[in-house]
Amino acid sequence: MEIPQELSAYLQIVEDGGVKHIACRKCGKRFFAIRDAARHLAEAHGMRAAARFYQT
């Protein structure tokens, strides 16, 4: 699991009970996929640049 450079200031990898998650640095919410984390950044925190990581 790797976080794109453009999102690394807003997301981090955390491990809980041997399971890796992607966590939002602003609010702490955890995700399993970059796509879900990017959608959260765009919708909850207004980071429009994150939209390209979840749009198909």
Beta strands, then each sheet from edge to edge (+ up, - down):
strand 1: 11-16
strand 2: 19-24
strand 3: 30-31
sheet 1: 1+ 2- 3+
end
